[in-house]
Amino acid sequence: MYFPAVVRQAALLDVAVRTQGRPEDTLTGVRRKVHDLDPELAVSAARTMNPWVAGNAVQPRFQAALFAAFACVALLIAAVGIYGVLSYSSF
């Protein structure tokens, strides 16, 4: 693994834990187990999967909405253009 010079001081690690109960109740057990394994390790950003997924989906959702808005504007411009051409054509 490659770690940049800034991160060599402290190793960063993401861990996912599957549970059948309430995830909030499991967080305390995970923190306790990590502390039992190494008391100097810090669990800094423990959270459930829903906020994590929601946080990571913000940018793709915004980009999709922006793309859809531009597509609607393009469709409107194309419709106005086709209407303009057809209105001046002689049948």
PyMOL Python script that loads the backbone (N, CA, C, O; Angstrom):
from pymol import cmd

cmd.read_pdbstr("""\
ATOM      1  N   MET A   1       0.827  -1.175   0.000  1.00  0.00           N
ATOM      2  CA  MET A   1       0.000   0.000   0.000  1.00  0.00           C
ATOM      3  C   MET A   1       0.870   1.236   0.000  1.00  0.00           C
ATOM      4  O   MET A   1       1.969   1.245   0.556  1.00  0.00           O
ATOM      5  N   TYR A   2       0.370   2.267  -0.625  1.00  0.00           N
ATOM      6  CA  TYR A   2       1.060   3.547  -0.626  1.00  0.00           C
ATOM      7  C   TYR A   2       0.309   4.512   0.273  1.00  0.00           C
ATOM      8  O   TYR A   2      -0.898   4.692   0.118  1.00  0.00           O
ATOM      9  N   PHE A   3       0.997   5.121   1.191  1.00  0.00           N
ATOM     10  CA  PHE A   3       0.425   6.146   2.043  1.00  0.00           C
ATOM     11  C   PHE A   3       1.187   7.437   1.815  1.00  0.00           C
ATOM     12  O   PHE A   3       2.417   7.428   1.859  1.00  0.00           O
ATOM     13  N   PRO A   4       0.510   8.537   1.575  1.00  0.00           N
ATOM     14  CA  PRO A   4       1.215   9.813   1.419  1.00  0.00           C
ATOM     15  C   PRO A   4       1.954  10.166   2.705  1.00  0.00           C
ATOM     16  O   PRO A   4       1.648   9.637   3.773  1.00  0.00           O
ATOM     17  N   ALA A   5       2.921  11.057   2.594  1.00  0.00           N
ATOM     18  CA  ALA A   5       3.753  11.417   3.747  1.00  0.00           C
ATOM     19  C   ALA A   5       2.932  11.984   4.898  1.00  0.00           C
ATOM     20  O   ALA A   5       3.276  11.778   6.062  1.00  0.00           O
ATOM     21  N   VAL A   6       1.863  12.688   4.591  1.00  0.00           N
ATOM     22  CA  VAL A   6       1.053  13.298   5.643  1.00  0.00           C
ATOM     23  C   VAL A   6       0.318  12.238   6.451  1.00  0.00           C
ATOM     24  O   VAL A   6       0.127  12.404   7.656  1.00  0.00           O
ATOM     25  N   VAL A   7      -0.095  11.158   5.809  1.00  0.00           N
ATOM     26  CA  VAL A   7      -0.909  10.149   6.474  1.00  0.00           C
ATOM     27  C   VAL A   7      -0.047   9.078   7.140  1.00  0.00           C
ATOM     28  O   VAL A   7      -0.583   8.232   7.855  1.00  0.00           O
ATOM     29  N   ARG A   8       1.228   9.085   6.936  1.00  0.00           N
ATOM     30  CA  ARG A   8       2.079   8.046   7.532  1.00  0.00           C
ATOM     31  C   ARG A   8       2.072   8.104   9.048  1.00  0.00           C
ATOM     32  O   ARG A   8       2.389   7.113   9.706  1.00  0.00           O
ATOM     33  N   GLN A   9       1.720   9.240   9.605  1.00  0.00           N
ATOM     34  CA  GLN A   9       1.691   9.362  11.053  1.00  0.00           C
ATOM     35  C   GLN A   9       0.613   8.469  11.667  1.00  0.00           C
ATOM     36  O   GLN A   9       0.829   7.830  12.697  1.00  0.00           O
ATOM     37  N   ALA A  10      -0.532   8.438  11.026  1.00  0.00           N
ATOM     38  CA  ALA A  10      -1.655   7.649  11.546  1.00  0.00           C
ATOM     39  C   ALA A  10      -2.302   6.906  10.383  1.00  0.00           C
ATOM     40  O   ALA A  10      -2.680   7.515   9.383  1.00  0.00           O
ATOM     41  N   ALA A  11      -2.425   5.609  10.517  1.00  0.00           N
ATOM     42  CA  ALA A  11      -3.045   4.806   9.463  1.00  0.00           C
ATOM     43  C   ALA A  11      -4.564   4.993   9.518  1.00  0.00           C
ATOM     44  O   ALA A  11      -5.173   4.945  10.587  1.00  0.00           O
ATOM     45  N   LEU A  12      -5.151   5.203   8.356  1.00  0.00           N
ATOM     46  CA  LEU A  12      -6.597   5.351   8.268  1.00  0.00           C
ATOM     47  C   LEU A  12      -7.184   4.043   7.768  1.00  0.00           C
ATOM     48  O   LEU A  12      -6.663   3.434   6.833  1.00  0.00           O
ATOM     49  N   LEU A  13      -8.257   3.620   8.389  1.00  0.00           N
ATOM     50  CA  LEU A  13      -8.855   2.339   8.046  1.00  0.00           C
ATOM     51  C   LEU A  13     -10.364   2.453   8.135  1.00  0.00           C
ATOM     52  O   LEU A  13     -10.902   2.959   9.119  1.00  0.00           O
ATOM     53  N   ASP A  14     -11.042   1.979   7.101  1.00  0.00           N
ATOM     54  CA  ASP A  14     -12.498   1.923   7.110  1.00  0.00           C
ATOM     55  C   ASP A  14     -12.922   0.486   7.344  1.00  0.00           C
ATOM     56  O   ASP A  14     -12.382  -0.438   6.735  1.00  0.00           O
ATOM     57  N   VAL A  15     -13.882   0.304   8.220  1.00  0.00           N
ATOM     58  CA  VAL A  15     -14.387  -1.025   8.543  1.00  0.00           C
ATOM     59  C   VAL A  15     -15.905  -0.984   8.436  1.00  0.00           C
ATOM     60  O   VAL A  15     -16.549  -0.071   8.953  1.00  0.00           O
ATOM     61  N   ALA A  16     -16.468  -1.976   7.764  1.00  0.00           N
ATOM     62  CA  ALA A  16     -17.922  -2.108   7.672  1.00  0.00           C
ATOM     63  C   ALA A  16     -18.349  -3.320   8.481  1.00  0.00           C
ATOM     64  O   ALA A  16     -17.755  -4.393   8.369  1.00  0.00           O
ATOM     65  N   VAL A  17     -19.365  -3.149   9.282  1.00  0.00           N
ATOM     66  CA  VAL A  17     -19.860  -4.220  10.147  1.00  0.00           C
ATOM     67  C   VAL A  17     -21.340  -4.435   9.843  1.00  0.00           C
ATOM     68  O   VAL A  17     -22.123  -3.485   9.870  1.00  0.00           O
ATOM     69  N   ARG A  18     -21.725  -5.667   9.556  1.00  0.00           N
ATOM     70  CA  ARG A  18     -23.133  -5.985   9.310  1.00  0.00           C
ATOM     71  C   ARG A  18     -23.764  -6.449  10.622  1.00  0.00           C
ATOM     72  O   ARG A  18     -23.177  -7.224  11.376  1.00  0.00           O
ATOM     73  N   THR A  19     -24.961  -5.957  10.869  1.00  0.00           N
ATOM     74  CA  THR A  19     -25.654  -6.311  12.108  1.00  0.00           C
ATOM     75  C   THR A  19     -27.107  -6.644  11.811  1.00  0.00           C
ATOM     76  O   THR A  19     -27.653  -6.231  10.788  1.00  0.00           O
ATOM     77  N   GLN A  20     -27.718  -7.386  12.700  1.00  0.00           N
ATOM     78  CA  GLN A  20     -29.130  -7.710  12.540  1.00  0.00           C
ATOM     79  C   GLN A  20     -30.002  -6.872  13.463  1.00  0.00           C
ATOM     80  O   GLN A  20     -31.216  -6.795  13.275  1.00  0.00           O
ATOM     81  N   GLY A  21     -29.395  -6.255  14.443  1.00  0.00           N
ATOM     82  CA  GLY A  21     -30.148  -5.413  15.366  1.00  0.00           C
ATOM     83  C   GLY A  21     -30.073  -3.960  14.940  1.00  0.00           C
ATOM     84  O   GLY A  21     -29.873  -3.635  13.769  1.00  0.00           O
ATOM     85  N   ARG A  22     -30.241  -3.100  15.927  1.00  0.00           N
ATOM     86  CA  ARG A  22     -30.107  -1.670  15.648  1.00  0.00           C
ATOM     87  C   ARG A  22     -28.631  -1.338  15.468  1.00  0.00           C
ATOM     88  O   ARG A  22     -27.820  -1.698  16.321  1.00  0.00           O
ATOM     89  N   PRO A  23     -28.262  -0.666  14.392  1.00  0.00           N
ATOM     90  CA  PRO A  23     -26.842  -0.350  14.150  1.00  0.00           C
ATOM     91  C   PRO A  23     -26.248   0.549  15.230  1.00  0.00           C
ATOM     92  O   PRO A  23     -25.060   0.442  15.536  1.00  0.00           O
ATOM     93  N   GLU A  24     -27.058   1.431  15.809  1.00  0.00           N
ATOM     94  CA  GLU A  24     -26.541   2.322  16.840  1.00  0.00           C
ATOM     95  C   GLU A  24     -26.079   1.545  18.072  1.00  0.00           C
ATOM     96  O   GLU A  24     -25.110   1.929  18.727  1.00  0.00           O
ATOM     97  N   ASP A  25     -26.775   0.455  18.381  1.00  0.00           N
ATOM     98  CA  ASP A  25     -26.376  -0.367  19.520  1.00  0.00           C
ATOM     99  C   ASP A  25     -25.077  -1.109  19.241  1.00  0.00           C
ATOM    100  O   ASP A  25     -24.291  -1.363  20.154  1.00  0.00           O
ATOM    101  N   THR A  26     -24.856  -1.450  17.996  1.00  0.00           N
ATOM    102  CA  THR A  26     -23.647  -2.187  17.628  1.00  0.00           C
ATOM    103  C   THR A  26     -22.420  -1.280  17.665  1.00  0.00           C
ATOM    104  O   THR A  26     -21.311  -1.760  17.904  1.00  0.00           O
ATOM    105  N   LEU A  27     -22.597   0.018  17.434  1.00  0.00           N
ATOM    106  CA  LEU A  27     -21.459   0.937  17.421  1.00  0.00           C
ATOM    107  C   LEU A  27     -20.701   0.940  18.749  1.00  0.00           C
ATOM    108  O   LEU A  27     -19.471   0.983  18.765  1.00  0.00           O
ATOM    109  N   THR A  28     -21.425   0.896  19.842  1.00  0.00           N
ATOM    110  CA  THR A  28     -20.736   0.882  21.138  1.00  0.00           C
ATOM    111  C   THR A  28     -19.925  -0.388  21.307  1.00  0.00           C
ATOM    112  O   THR A  28     -18.817  -0.349  21.841  1.00  0.00           O
ATOM    113  N   GLY A  29     -20.462  -1.517  20.857  1.00  0.00           N
ATOM    114  CA  GLY A  29     -19.716  -2.769  20.933  1.00  0.00           C
ATOM    115  C   GLY A  29     -18.476  -2.761  20.060  1.00  0.00           C
ATOM    116  O   GLY A  29     -17.433  -3.288  20.449  1.00  0.00           O
ATOM    117  N   VAL A  30     -18.585  -2.167  18.884  1.00  0.00           N
ATOM    118  CA  VAL A  30     -17.433  -2.080  17.980  1.00  0.00           C
ATOM    119  C   VAL A  30     -16.371  -1.181  18.592  1.00  0.00           C
ATOM    120  O   VAL A  30     -15.185  -1.509  18.559  1.00  0.00           O
ATOM    121  N   ARG A  31     -16.784  -0.056  19.148  1.00  0.00           N
ATOM    122  CA  ARG A  31     -15.814   0.834  19.802  1.00  0.00           C
ATOM    123  C   ARG A  31     -15.109   0.126  20.953  1.00  0.00           C
ATOM    124  O   ARG A  31     -13.897   0.257  21.124  1.00  0.00           O
ATOM    125  N   ARG A  32     -15.872  -0.620  21.737  1.00  0.00           N
ATOM    126  CA  ARG A  32     -15.291  -1.341  22.868  1.00  0.00           C
ATOM    127  C   ARG A  32     -14.303  -2.403  22.392  1.00  0.00           C
ATOM    128  O   ARG A  32     -13.237  -2.574  22.982  1.00  0.00           O
ATOM    129  N   LYS A  33     -14.662  -3.119  21.316  1.00  0.00           N
ATOM    130  CA  LYS A  33     -13.787  -4.173  20.795  1.00  0.00           C
ATOM    131  C   LYS A  33     -12.494  -3.584  20.230  1.00  0.00           C
ATOM    132  O   LYS A  33     -11.414  -4.140  20.430  1.00  0.00           O
ATOM    133  N   VAL A  34     -12.608  -2.457  19.524  1.00  0.00           N
ATOM    134  CA  VAL A  34     -11.404  -1.804  18.995  1.00  0.00           C
ATOM    135  C   VAL A  34     -10.524  -1.348  20.151  1.00  0.00           C
ATOM    136  O   VAL A  34      -9.304  -1.497  20.093  1.00  0.00           O
ATOM    137  N   HIS A  35     -11.124  -0.799  21.196  1.00  0.00           N
ATOM    138  CA  HIS A  35     -10.351  -0.369  22.363  1.00  0.00           C
ATOM    139  C   HIS A  35      -9.690  -1.560  23.056  1.00  0.00           C
ATOM    140  O   HIS A  35      -8.568  -1.444  23.550  1.00  0.00           O
ATOM    141  N   ASP A  36     -10.378  -2.705  23.095  1.00  0.00           N
ATOM    142  CA  ASP A  36      -9.789  -3.899  23.704  1.00  0.00           C
ATOM    143  C   ASP A  36      -8.589  -4.390  22.900  1.00  0.00           C
ATOM    144  O   ASP A  36      -7.592  -4.833  23.470  1.00  0.00           O
ATOM    145  N   LEU A  37      -8.690  -4.310  21.574  1.00  0.00           N
ATOM    146  CA  LEU A  37      -7.593  -4.772  20.725  1.00  0.00           C
ATOM    147  C   LEU A  37      -6.384  -3.844  20.803  1.00  0.00           C
ATOM    148  O   LEU A  37      -5.248  -4.307  20.901  1.00  0.00           O
ATOM    149  N   ASP A  38      -6.625  -2.548  20.761  1.00  0.00           N
ATOM    150  CA  ASP A  38      -5.535  -1.569  20.845  1.00  0.00           C
ATOM    151  C   ASP A  38      -6.076  -0.296  21.490  1.00  0.00           C
ATOM    152  O   ASP A  38      -6.816   0.451  20.850  1.00  0.00           O
ATOM    153  N   PRO A  39      -5.723  -0.042  22.732  1.00  0.00           N
ATOM    154  CA  PRO A  39      -6.262   1.123  23.439  1.00  0.00           C
ATOM    155  C   PRO A  39      -5.855   2.463  22.822  1.00  0.00           C
ATOM    156  O   PRO A  39      -6.501   3.478  23.085  1.00  0.00           O
ATOM    157  N   GLU A  40      -4.804   2.484  22.011  1.00  0.00           N
ATOM    158  CA  GLU A  40      -4.356   3.741  21.427  1.00  0.00           C
ATOM    159  C   GLU A  40      -5.067   4.079  20.122  1.00  0.00           C
ATOM    160  O   GLU A  40      -4.918   5.190  19.613  1.00  0.00           O
ATOM    161  N   LEU A  41      -5.841   3.139  19.570  1.00  0.00           N
ATOM    162  CA  LEU A  41      -6.592   3.418  18.350  1.00  0.00           C
ATOM    163  C   LEU A  41      -7.822   4.241  18.678  1.00  0.00           C
ATOM    164  O   LEU A  41      -8.479   4.030  19.698  1.00  0.00           O
ATOM    165  N   ALA A  42      -8.119   5.179  17.801  1.00  0.00           N
ATOM    166  CA  ALA A  42      -9.290   6.036  17.995  1.00  0.00           C
ATOM    167  C   ALA A  42     -10.319   5.728  16.914  1.00  0.00           C
ATOM    168  O   ALA A  42      -9.996   5.671  15.727  1.00  0.00           O
ATOM    169  N   VAL A  43     -11.550   5.534  17.340  1.00  0.00           N
ATOM    170  CA  VAL A  43     -12.661   5.376  16.404  1.00  0.00           C
ATOM    171  C   VAL A  43     -13.267   6.762  16.258  1.00  0.00           C
ATOM    172  O   VAL A  43     -14.011   7.218  17.127  1.00  0.00           O
ATOM    173  N   SER A  44     -12.944   7.432  15.154  1.00  0.00           N
ATOM    174  CA  SER A  44     -13.295   8.847  15.056  1.00  0.00           C
ATOM    175  C   SER A  44     -14.606   9.111  14.327  1.00  0.00           C
ATOM    176  O   SER A  44     -15.343  10.019  14.712  1.00  0.00           O
ATOM    177  N   ALA A  45     -14.910   8.360  13.308  1.00  0.00           N
ATOM    178  CA  ALA A  45     -16.090   8.688  12.491  1.00  0.00           C
ATOM    179  C   ALA A  45     -16.994   7.472  12.363  1.00  0.00           C
ATOM    180  O   ALA A  45     -17.290   7.023  11.255  1.00  0.00           O
ATOM    181  N   ALA A  46     -17.422   6.951  13.477  1.00  0.00           N
ATOM    182  CA  ALA A  46     -18.317   5.801  13.445  1.00  0.00           C
ATOM    183  C   ALA A  46     -19.719   6.272  13.116  1.00  0.00           C
ATOM    184  O   ALA A  46     -20.256   7.160  13.779  1.00  0.00           O
ATOM    185  N   ARG A  47     -20.309   5.679  12.096  1.00  0.00           N
ATOM    186  CA  ARG A  47     -21.664   6.048  11.693  1.00  0.00           C
ATOM    187  C   ARG A  47     -22.310   4.863  11.007  1.00  0.00           C
ATOM    188  O   ARG A  47     -21.640   3.909  10.612  1.00  0.00           O
ATOM    189  N   THR A  48     -23.610   4.940  10.874  1.00  0.00           N
ATOM    190  CA  THR A  48     -24.334   3.866  10.208  1.00  0.00           C
ATOM    191  C   THR A  48     -24.220   4.042   8.700  1.00  0.00           C
ATOM    192  O   THR A  48     -23.718   5.060   8.222  1.00  0.00           O
ATOM    193  N   MET A  49     -24.683   3.057   7.962  1.00  0.00           N
ATOM    194  CA  MET A  49     -24.524   3.063   6.518  1.00  0.00           C
ATOM    195  C   MET A  49     -25.420   4.095   5.828  1.00  0.00           C
ATOM    196  O   MET A  49     -25.032   4.647   4.798  1.00  0.00           O
ATOM    197  N   ASN A  50     -26.606   4.364   6.372  1.00  0.00           N
ATOM    198  CA  ASN A  50     -27.521   5.313   5.724  1.00  0.00           C
ATOM    199  C   ASN A  50     -26.923   6.707   5.578  1.00  0.00           C
ATOM    200  O   ASN A  50     -26.964   7.250   4.474  1.00  0.00           O
ATOM    201  N   PRO A  51     -26.370   7.320   6.627  1.00  0.00           N
ATOM    202  CA  PRO A  51     -25.745   8.636   6.433  1.00  0.00           C
ATOM    203  C   PRO A  51     -24.524   8.574   5.516  1.00  0.00           C
ATOM    204  O   PRO A  51     -24.260   9.519   4.774  1.00  0.00           O
ATOM    205  N   TRP A  52     -23.792   7.486   5.562  1.00  0.00           N
ATOM    206  CA  TRP A  52     -22.613   7.359   4.712  1.00  0.00           C
ATOM    207  C   TRP A  52     -23.016   7.312   3.238  1.00  0.00           C
ATOM    208  O   TRP A  52     -22.421   7.995   2.405  1.00  0.00           O
ATOM    209  N   VAL A  53     -24.026   6.504   2.923  1.00  0.00           N
ATOM    210  CA  VAL A  53     -24.502   6.401   1.539  1.00  0.00           C
ATOM    211  C   VAL A  53     -25.110   7.731   1.098  1.00  0.00           C
ATOM    212  O   VAL A  53     -24.871   8.176  -0.025  1.00  0.00           O
ATOM    213  N   ALA A  54     -25.887   8.365   1.965  1.00  0.00           N
ATOM    214  CA  ALA A  54     -26.500   9.649   1.615  1.00  0.00           C
ATOM    215  C   ALA A  54     -25.439  10.709   1.364  1.00  0.00           C
ATOM    216  O   ALA A  54     -25.574  11.514   0.443  1.00  0.00           O
ATOM    217  N   GLY A  55     -24.397  10.718   2.163  1.00  0.00           N
ATOM    218  CA  GLY A  55     -23.315  11.688   1.971  1.00  0.00           C
ATOM    219  C   GLY A  55     -22.540  11.463   0.696  1.00  0.00           C
ATOM    220  O   GLY A  55     -22.115  12.421   0.050  1.00  0.00           O
ATOM    221  N   ASN A  56     -22.350  10.214   0.325  1.00  0.00           N
ATOM    222  CA  ASN A  56     -21.601   9.908  -0.891  1.00  0.00           C
ATOM    223  C   ASN A  56     -22.449  10.023  -2.141  1.00  0.00           C
ATOM    224  O   ASN A  56     -21.903  10.049  -3.244  1.00  0.00           O
ATOM    225  N   ALA A  57     -23.756  10.091  -2.008  1.00  0.00           N
ATOM    226  CA  ALA A  57     -24.635  10.163  -3.181  1.00  0.00           C
ATOM    227  C   ALA A  57     -25.044  11.589  -3.515  1.00  0.00           C
ATOM    228  O   ALA A  57     -25.760  11.799  -4.495  1.00  0.00           O
ATOM    229  N   VAL A  58     -24.615  12.572  -2.739  1.00  0.00           N
ATOM    230  CA  VAL A  58     -25.034  13.951  -2.972  1.00  0.00           C
ATOM    231  C   VAL A  58     -24.530  14.457  -4.316  1.00  0.00           C
ATOM    232  O   VAL A  58     -25.313  14.984  -5.106  1.00  0.00           O
ATOM    233  N   GLN A  59     -23.256  14.309  -4.586  1.00  0.00           N
ATOM    234  CA  GLN A  59     -22.697  14.842  -5.828  1.00  0.00           C
ATOM    235  C   GLN A  59     -23.247  14.135  -7.067  1.00  0.00           C
ATOM    236  O   GLN A  59     -23.629  14.823  -8.014  1.00  0.00           O
ATOM    237  N   PRO A  60     -23.310  12.792  -7.115  1.00  0.00           N
ATOM    238  CA  PRO A  60     -23.906  12.159  -8.300  1.00  0.00           C
ATOM    239  C   PRO A  60     -25.377  12.546  -8.507  1.00  0.00           C
ATOM    240  O   PRO A  60     -25.818  12.697  -9.647  1.00  0.00           O
ATOM    241  N   ARG A  61     -26.131  12.706  -7.429  1.00  0.00           N
ATOM    242  CA  ARG A  61     -27.527  13.122  -7.567  1.00  0.00           C
ATOM    243  C   ARG A  61     -27.629  14.540  -8.119  1.00  0.00           C
ATOM    244  O   ARG A  61     -28.480  14.818  -8.964  1.00  0.00           O
ATOM    245  N   PHE A  62     -26.774  15.428  -7.650  1.00  0.00           N
ATOM    246  CA  PHE A  62     -26.774  16.796  -8.162  1.00  0.00           C
ATOM    247  C   PHE A  62     -26.397  16.816  -9.639  1.00  0.00           C
ATOM    248  O   PHE A  62     -27.017  17.526 -10.431  1.00  0.00           O
ATOM    249  N   GLN A  63     -25.386  16.043 -10.010  1.00  0.00           N
ATOM    250  CA  GLN A  63     -24.974  15.990 -11.408  1.00  0.00           C
ATOM    251  C   GLN A  63     -26.082  15.423 -12.285  1.00  0.00           C
ATOM    252  O   GLN A  63     -26.280  15.900 -13.402  1.00  0.00           O
ATOM    253  N   ALA A  64     -26.801  14.426 -11.812  1.00  0.00           N
ATOM    254  CA  ALA A  64     -27.915  13.864 -12.578  1.00  0.00           C
ATOM    255  C   ALA A  64     -29.041  14.881 -12.731  1.00  0.00           C
ATOM    256  O   ALA A  64     -29.636  14.986 -13.803  1.00  0.00           O
ATOM    257  N   ALA A  65     -29.338  15.626 -11.679  1.00  0.00           N
ATOM    258  CA  ALA A  65     -30.383  16.649 -11.764  1.00  0.00           C
ATOM    259  C   ALA A  65     -29.974  17.765 -12.718  1.00  0.00           C
ATOM    260  O   ALA A  65     -30.801  18.260 -13.483  1.00  0.00           O
ATOM    261  N   LEU A  66     -28.711  18.161 -12.679  1.00  0.00           N
ATOM    262  CA  LEU A  66     -28.219  19.191 -13.588  1.00  0.00           C
ATOM    263  C   LEU A  66     -28.273  18.712 -15.032  1.00  0.00           C
ATOM    264  O   LEU A  66     -28.670  19.463 -15.924  1.00  0.00           O
ATOM    265  N   PHE A  67     -27.878  17.469 -15.265  1.00  0.00           N
ATOM    266  CA  PHE A  67     -27.943  16.873 -16.602  1.00  0.00           C
ATOM    267  C   PHE A  67     -29.384  16.824 -17.100  1.00  0.00           C
ATOM    268  O   PHE A  67     -29.646  17.120 -18.266  1.00  0.00           O
ATOM    269  N   ALA A  68     -30.313  16.456 -16.234  1.00  0.00           N
ATOM    270  CA  ALA A  68     -31.722  16.401 -16.613  1.00  0.00           C
ATOM    271  C   ALA A  68     -32.254  17.796 -16.939  1.00  0.00           C
ATOM    272  O   ALA A  68     -33.042  17.950 -17.871  1.00  0.00           O
ATOM    273  N   ALA A  69     -31.840  18.796 -16.195  1.00  0.00           N
ATOM    274  CA  ALA A  69     -32.284  20.165 -16.472  1.00  0.00           C
ATOM    275  C   ALA A  69     -31.775  20.634 -17.832  1.00  0.00           C
ATOM    276  O   ALA A  69     -32.526  21.226 -18.607  1.00  0.00           O
ATOM    277  N   PHE A  70     -30.509  20.371 -18.122  1.00  0.00           N
ATOM    278  CA  PHE A  70     -29.960  20.749 -19.432  1.00  0.00           C
ATOM    279  C   PHE A  70     -30.626  19.957 -20.550  1.00  0.00           C
ATOM    280  O   PHE A  70     -30.836  20.490 -21.639  1.00  0.00           O
ATOM    281  N   ALA A  71     -30.957  18.712 -20.304  1.00  0.00           N
ATOM    282  CA  ALA A  71     -31.648  17.911 -21.319  1.00  0.00           C
ATOM    283  C   ALA A  71     -33.036  18.483 -21.606  1.00  0.00           C
ATOM    284  O   ALA A  71     -33.459  18.518 -22.761  1.00  0.00           O
ATOM    285  N   CYS A  72     -33.746  18.931 -20.574  1.00  0.00           N
ATOM    286  CA  CYS A  72     -35.069  19.536 -20.775  1.00  0.00           C
ATOM    287  C   CYS A  72     -34.961  20.841 -21.563  1.00  0.00           C
ATOM    288  O   CYS A  72     -35.786  21.114 -22.436  1.00  0.00           O
ATOM    289  N   VAL A  73     -33.949  21.641 -21.256  1.00  0.00           N
ATOM    290  CA  VAL A  73     -33.749  22.883 -22.005  1.00  0.00           C
ATOM    291  C   VAL A  73     -33.428  22.570 -23.463  1.00  0.00           C
ATOM    292  O   VAL A  73     -33.940  23.236 -24.363  1.00  0.00           O
ATOM    293  N   ALA A  74     -32.588  21.565 -23.709  1.00  0.00           N
ATOM    294  CA  ALA A  74     -32.247  21.180 -25.082  1.00  0.00           C
ATOM    295  C   ALA A  74     -33.481  20.674 -25.821  1.00  0.00           C
ATOM    296  O   ALA A  74     -33.667  20.987 -26.996  1.00  0.00           O
ATOM    297  N   LEU A  75     -34.314  19.905 -25.156  1.00  0.00           N
ATOM    298  CA  LEU A  75     -35.542  19.417 -25.776  1.00  0.00           C
ATOM    299  C   LEU A  75     -36.483  20.573 -26.118  1.00  0.00           C
ATOM    300  O   LEU A  75     -37.101  20.570 -27.182  1.00  0.00           O
ATOM    301  N   LEU A  76     -36.593  21.548 -25.236  1.00  0.00           N
ATOM    302  CA  LEU A  76     -37.429  22.708 -25.497  1.00  0.00           C
ATOM    303  C   LEU A  76     -36.897  23.512 -26.692  1.00  0.00           C
ATOM    304  O   LEU A  76     -37.674  23.930 -27.550  1.00  0.00           O
ATOM    305  N   ILE A  77     -35.600  23.724 -26.748  1.00  0.00           N
ATOM    306  CA  ILE A  77     -35.002  24.458 -27.869  1.00  0.00           C
ATOM    307  C   ILE A  77     -35.220  23.699 -29.173  1.00  0.00           C
ATOM    308  O   ILE A  77     -35.539  24.304 -30.197  1.00  0.00           O
ATOM    309  N   ALA A  78     -35.050  22.380 -29.143  1.00  0.00           N
ATOM    310  CA  ALA A  78     -35.266  21.575 -30.348  1.00  0.00           C
ATOM    311  C   ALA A  78     -36.724  21.638 -30.793  1.00  0.00           C
ATOM    312  O   ALA A  78     -36.999  21.732 -31.990  1.00  0.00           O
ATOM    313  N   ALA A  79     -37.649  21.587 -29.859  1.00  0.00           N
ATOM    314  CA  ALA A  79     -39.073  21.650 -30.206  1.00  0.00           C
ATOM    315  C   ALA A  79     -39.429  23.005 -30.815  1.00  0.00           C
ATOM    316  O   ALA A  79     -40.185  23.068 -31.784  1.00  0.00           O
ATOM    317  N   VAL A  80     -38.893  24.077 -30.259  1.00  0.00           N
ATOM    318  CA  VAL A  80     -39.148  25.413 -30.805  1.00  0.00           C
ATOM    319  C   VAL A  80     -38.538  25.526 -32.199  1.00  0.00           C
ATOM    320  O   VAL A  80     -39.137  26.127 -33.091  1.00  0.00           O
ATOM    321  N   GLY A  81     -37.362  24.957 -32.392  1.00  0.00           N
ATOM    322  CA  GLY A  81     -36.724  24.982 -33.706  1.00  0.00           C
ATOM    323  C   GLY A  81     -37.506  24.207 -34.745  1.00  0.00           C
ATOM    324  O   GLY A  81     -37.681  24.678 -35.869  1.00  0.00           O
ATOM    325  N   ILE A  82     -37.978  23.031 -34.387  1.00  0.00           N
ATOM    326  CA  ILE A  82     -38.773  22.225 -35.322  1.00  0.00           C
ATOM    327  C   ILE A  82     -40.088  22.931 -35.640  1.00  0.00           C
ATOM    328  O   ILE A  82     -40.532  22.929 -36.788  1.00  0.00           O
ATOM    329  N   TYR A  83     -40.710  23.531 -34.631  1.00  0.00           N
ATOM    330  CA  TYR A  83     -41.954  24.272 -34.859  1.00  0.00           C
ATOM    331  C   TYR A  83     -41.704  25.438 -35.819  1.00  0.00           C
ATOM    332  O   TYR A  83     -42.501  25.693 -36.721  1.00  0.00           O
ATOM    333  N   GLY A  84     -40.594  26.136 -35.613  1.00  0.00           N
ATOM    334  CA  GLY A  84     -40.277  27.269 -36.476  1.00  0.00           C
ATOM    335  C   GLY A  84     -40.054  26.851 -37.915  1.00  0.00           C
ATOM    336  O   GLY A  84     -40.515  27.529 -38.833  1.00  0.00           O
ATOM    337  N   VAL A  85     -39.356  25.749 -38.129  1.00  0.00           N
ATOM    338  CA  VAL A  85     -39.106  25.272 -39.490  1.00  0.00           C
ATOM    339  C   VAL A  85     -40.401  24.800 -40.134  1.00  0.00           C
ATOM    340  O   VAL A  85     -40.652  25.104 -41.301  1.00  0.00           O
ATOM    341  N   LEU A  86     -41.217  24.076 -39.410  1.00  0.00           N
ATOM    342  CA  LEU A  86     -42.465  23.565 -39.966  1.00  0.00           C
ATOM    343  C   LEU A  86     -43.489  24.677 -40.225  1.00  0.00           C
ATOM    344  O   LEU A  86     -44.291  24.570 -41.153  1.00  0.00           O
ATOM    345  N   SER A  87     -43.469  25.732 -39.422  1.00  0.00           N
ATOM    346  CA  SER A  87     -44.437  26.813 -39.623  1.00  0.00           C
ATOM    347  C   SER A  87     -44.150  27.615 -40.892  1.00  0.00           C
ATOM    348  O   SER A  87     -45.068  28.189 -41.476  1.00  0.00           O
ATOM    349  N   TYR A  88     -42.891  27.661 -41.324  1.00  0.00           N
ATOM    350  CA  TYR A  88     -42.548  28.388 -42.541  1.00  0.00           C
ATOM    351  C   TYR A  88     -42.491  27.499 -43.782  1.00  0.00           C
ATOM    352  O   TYR A  88     -42.333  27.997 -44.897  1.00  0.00           O
ATOM    353  N   SER A  89     -42.615  26.216 -43.594  1.00  0.00           N
ATOM    354  CA  SER A  89     -42.610  25.329 -44.783  1.00  0.00           C
ATOM    355  C   SER A  89     -43.976  25.336 -45.436  1.00  0.00           C
ATOM    356  O   SER A  89     -44.998  25.510 -44.772  1.00  0.00           O
ATOM    357  N   SER A  90     -43.982  25.147 -46.725  1.00  0.00           N
ATOM    358  CA  SER A  90     -45.263  25.145 -47.445  1.00  0.00           C
ATOM    359  C   SER A  90     -45.657  23.738 -47.782  1.00  0.00           C
ATOM    360  O   SER A  90     -44.866  22.983 -48.347  1.00  0.00           O
ATOM    361  N   PHE A  91     -46.864  23.378 -47.443  1.00  0.00           N
ATOM    362  CA  PHE A  91     -47.360  22.028 -47.742  1.00  0.00           C
ATOM    363  C   PHE A  91     -48.275  22.074 -48.901  1.00  0.00           C
ATOM    364  O   PHE A  91     -48.801  21.040 -49.314  1.00  0.00           O
TER     365      PHE A  91
END
""", "prot")
cmd.dss("prot")
cmd.show_as("cartoon", "prot")
cmd.util.cbc("prot")
cmd.orient("prot")
